[in-house]
Amino acid sequence: MRRLERVAVIGVGQTKYEQNKPDTFAELVYEVTCKALEDAGITIKEIDNVVSVSSDFWDGRTISSMAISDASGAFGKDITTVEGDGTFGMLYGMMRILSGSFGTTLVVSHHKGTESNMKGITNCAFDPLVERKLGLDAISAAAMQARRYMYKYGATEEEFALVSVKNHGNATRNPLALMPMEITVEDVLNSPKVAEPLKRLDCSPITDGACAVILAAERNAKKLTTNAKRVWLKGVGHCADAFRLGDRDLADTRALKNAAKKAYEMAGIENPLKEIDVAEVYDAFSYMELMWLEGLGFCEDGMGGEYMGRGTFDFGGELPVNPSGGRLSSHPVQVAGLASVAECVLQLRGEAGSRQVEGAETALAHGINGICGQSHCVWILAK
């Protein structure tokens, strides 16, 4: 049986994550495309195809990728679009390379949350006959999931607050983050309530920004870049749960467990807590990080809060989680997972600056798609 050719990340680029950025979608994409090409030390001529991650709903126009095709250098090249999280866009980019049709892929994602109507857009994600008419949106659904998680496992609001304190504190080391803050558990608990039991500091901020990642087949990576710039994709897994909220237990992370199992098996990971050095985990809401850490196998179900309280996932802990500050500190929705991958790449190359995790050799990046983590995508990257 012929061995599939390995795929590497050879370049990354991110904007600063802000609110009310004056840049157009095309300007954001052009910025990160240029940064990723410069980082890889190549030109757009070496890129065979482009995968854009965008959404007609969030962009407020049909065929949203058309607005950024020229800015991403796609003229004369094959370009396609993934409407979802950046981790899924990267999966498609890797699949295009493994098909044998392309040697290099530029994956680029953009998002301007401050030009969108989050409540209206996420309300449209629900079943149009029943759930949508109830006025549900991403925040109210997350509040129900948080409450279900509390009821099932005894998780507390104080444990959720620990995540917010950790991630906003980590963001003080990240010059790209929107909300670097030194806060306390009391600050989180006393912040205004948004949807019971979630407070404002339990929720991620509306954010604008973009990110680009360049993938290359092994033969191209070794020809185009130095060994120091290559980070290898060792494993990936994805899985979707039921669409309707009433058809799944919102505290059950079965889809994530399945996705993680596939990624770990592909990468040869047997004990994720011991074998992974740094992780960027999706945390649009504080409670989510605890649930997803459990689903990723870093601790037992219902034990995320206890491990968080021990400092296991702190910047200086056994497994640093979200040293970038996570999505709680910057959350451009479509970009989130791709930014997690870019952060893992910087960590493995030793280029993460003051947020660098010492000795990082294996990293995990995680993204979700759909309400309350309906779908998950897990990546394992290594030097």
N, C-alpha and C positions, 0 to 999 in steps of 0.2 A: 504494500500500500504506500503510495507516494505521500511523503510528509508535506503538510501545508506550509507554505513559506511564512516565516515570521513577519510581523508588521511592527513598526516602531513609530513613536512620536518623535519628530525631528525639529519641530518648531512650535512655539506658542506665543500668543499675544493677547493682552487684555486692555480695556480702557480703565480709567478710574470709574468707580461706580458712584453715581450721584443721582440727585433728583433734579428734574427740570433742565436736563442737559439741552443746550441749544442746537446741538448737532442733529442733522437728519439721519435717517436710517442708513443711507448710503455713506455718509461721512463717518459714522461709527464703524461700519464694516470696512471701509477703506483704511481706517486707522489700524484696526487689529490685523487686517490682512498684511499690511506693510510691516507691522511689528513681528508677526509670525515668520514672514519671509526673511526679514533681517536676522531674526533669532536663529533660523535654520541656515543662514548664509547662502541662500539661493534666490533666484528670481522667479517671477510668475511663469516664465517659460518652462520651468521644470515641473510645474503643476499640471497633471493630466486631466483632472476633473474636480468639480466643486460640489459639495453638499452644503446647502444652506439650511439653517434651522430657523423657521419663522412661522407666523400664524396670521391668517387673514383676519381672525377675530381681534387679536391683540394689535395688529398693525392698522386695522380699520380700512382695509382695501382688499380687493380680490387679487389672486395670484401674487401674493406679497413678495415672493422672491424676485419678481421682476424689478422691484425698486432697488435691489442691491446687486444684481447680476454683474453689471459693469464694474461696480466698486470692488467686487471680489475677484476681479480678473478673469471672469468666465467667458469673455468674448472669444468665440471660436472654440470653446471647450464644451464638454458635456456638463450640464448643471442640473441638479435635482434637489427637491426640497423635502425635508422631514418636518412635520408639524407636531412638535412635542418637545420633550426635554433634550438638552444637548448631548446627554449620554446615548440616547437612541440615535441621534444624528451621527455620532461617531461610530456606532455599531454599523450603520448602513455604509459609512465611509470605508470601514475596514472590510466589509463584505464585498464592496466593489473592487477592492484591491485583490482579495482572495479569489475573486472570480477569474482573475488572470487578464481582465480587460484593461486595467490601469495599474500604473506603478506608484503614483503619488496622488493623494487626495487632500484638498483643503476643506476642512469642515469649519463653517463660520456661523455664529449665532448672534442675534441682536434682539434687544427688547427695550421699549420705552414705556414703562409702567405709568409714568406721570402723564402720558398722552392717552391713557386707556381708562375704561370704566371697569375696574376689577369686579365689582359686585354684579354688574350686568352681564359681563362676559362669562364669569364662572357660574352664574345662574343658568346660562344656556347649556352648561355641561350636564345638566340633570335631565332625567326622563321628562318629556314635555307634557305628559298627560296628568301626572300627579305631583312629583317632587318639585318641578320647576314652578308650578303654581303656588307652592307653599312659600316661595321667596327664598329658598335655600341658596347659599353661595359658598365659596371656599371657606370663609371664616366660620359661618354658623355650622357647616358640616364638620369642620375641624373641632369645634367646641363639643359637638356630639361625640366625636371619636375620643376626645380627651376624657370626657365624662365616662364613656364606656370603659376606657382603659383604667380609670380610677376605680370604677365599680368592680371590674374583673380581678385586678391585681392589688388593689389597695394603694395605688400610687397617689402622691399628694401634690398639692400646688407648690409646696416648698421644694419638692424634688424637681418639678418643672423649672422653677426659678433658678436652680443651680445651673441648668443648661444655659439660660440667658446670661447669667453672671459670667460663666466661663467663656462663652463665645464672644460677647461684647468686649470682654477683657482681652481675649486673643486678638481681636481686631485692632487693638492699639498698636500692634506690631506690624500691621498691614497698611501701607500707604494707599492702597486702592480701595479700602473698605469705606462704606458710607457712614456707619454708625459705630466708631470706636468709643467705648465708654468703660469707665471703672464704676461698676454699680454693685449693690448688695442685694441679697435675697429680699430684704425689706423693701428696697426700691422697686423691685419687680412686683411684689405682692401689693404694694400701695399705688402702683400705676393704675390709671383709669381702666375700668372693666370694658371689654369689647364685646365678648359673648361668653357668658358663664361656662366654664371657669377661667377663660382666657383673659388676661390683662394686656394692655398695650405692649408691655415689654416681653410678653410671651409670643408676640407676633412679629414677623419680618416686615421690613419697611418697603414701601413701593419704591422701585429702583429703575434707573436707566443704565444701559451699558451694553458691551459686546465682547465677544471672545472668539479667537480663531486658533485652530489646532491643525498642524500639518502631519499627515500620516504617510508613511512610505513602506513599500515592500522591502524586505531585507536586502535584495540586490540593489535597489535604488538608495536605501539608507546608507549602505556602506560606500556607495559611490559618491553621494552628495554631501555627507556630513562626517564629522569626526566622531569617534566613539563616545566622547564626553557629552555630546548632544543627543545621543540616542537613548530613549527609554522604551523598553519593549512591552508590548501588550501580551500579558501572560495568560489571562483568562477573562471571560465575560459570560454573563448569564442574564436572561431577562424573562419576566413572567407577568402575566396579567390576571387579575382576579375578576370577579363578577362586576358588571357595570353598575347595577342598582345597589344603593346603600343597604336596602333591606334584604338583599340576597347574600350578604356577607356579615360576619362578626367583625365589627370595626376594630376590635382589639386583637384580632388574629392576623399575624404577619406571615401567613402561609405563602403568599406570592413572593415576598422577599426571601423567605427561607429557600424556596425553590430556585430563585435566581442566584442567590449566593452559593447554594450547593453546586450548581452548574459551573459557576466561576471558579470556585475553590477546586473542584475536581480537575478542571482544565489547567489550572495553575499549579496543581500538586500541593495545595494547602490543606493540612489536616487539623491544625490547631490555630484558628485565625487570631485569637488574642495574643498568642506567642509568636506567630510567624509574620504578622503584619506590623509594620513599624509606625505607620501614620495613616489616618483615614479622613476623608472629606465626605461627610454624611449629610444627606438632605435634612434640613431643619427649618422649614418655613415657619413652624411653630415649635415652641420649646419642648412640648411633650413628645413630638415626633422623634426627636433624636433618641430619646429613651427607648421608644418602641422599635425603631430601626436598628439600634445597637443590639437589641435582643434578637431581632430577626436575622441579623448578620452573624449571629453566633458568638458575639463577644461576651455575652453573659446569658444566663437563663431567663426564660420568660418571667416578667414581673420583677426582675432584679436590677433593671437599668438604673433606677433611682438610688439603690444602695451602692452600686458600683460608682455612680457619679459622686455620691457623698464621700466615698473613700478617696477620691481623687484619681481613680484609675484612668480616666479619660482627659485629665488636665494636660496642659502643655508640657509639664515636666513629669507626667504620670507614665504608667506602664504602656499605654497606647494613646498618644495624643490624637484627639478627634477635633476636627475643624480648627486647626491652628491659624487658618486664614481669617477666622471670625465667623465662618459659615454663612448660611442664608439669613440668619437672624440679624447679621450685620450688613448684608447686601443681598438683595434678592431680585435680580432681573430674571423673571420667570423662565423664559425660553433659554436663557443663557446658563442657568444655575448649574446644571450637570457638567456642561463643557468647562465652565470655570473651575469646577472641582477637579476635573482631569488636569487642567493646566496647572493648578496648584500642586497636585501630586507630582507632576513632571518637574516643577521647580524644586520640590523637596528632594526628589531622587537625584537631581543634578547638583544638589548642594547650593542652589541659587535662591533660596527663599528668604535671604536676609535675616532680620532679627526674629522672624518666625520659623527659622530653620530648626527642624528636629534632627538632633545629632545622630549620625549613623544610619539615616533612613535608606533602606535598600529595597523594601517592598511596600507598596502603597495600595490603598483601596479608594476608589471613587464611586459614589452612589448617586443615582438620580431617580426621580419618580415622574409619572405622568398620570393624570386623572385625579379625580376627587378622592381625598383621604388615602392617597397612595394606592390607587387601583393597580398601577403597573410599576414595576421596578426594573432598573438596569444596574448591574454591578460590574465594575472593572477591577482587575488586578494588574498593576503595573510594576515593573522591576527594572533595575539597572542592567 
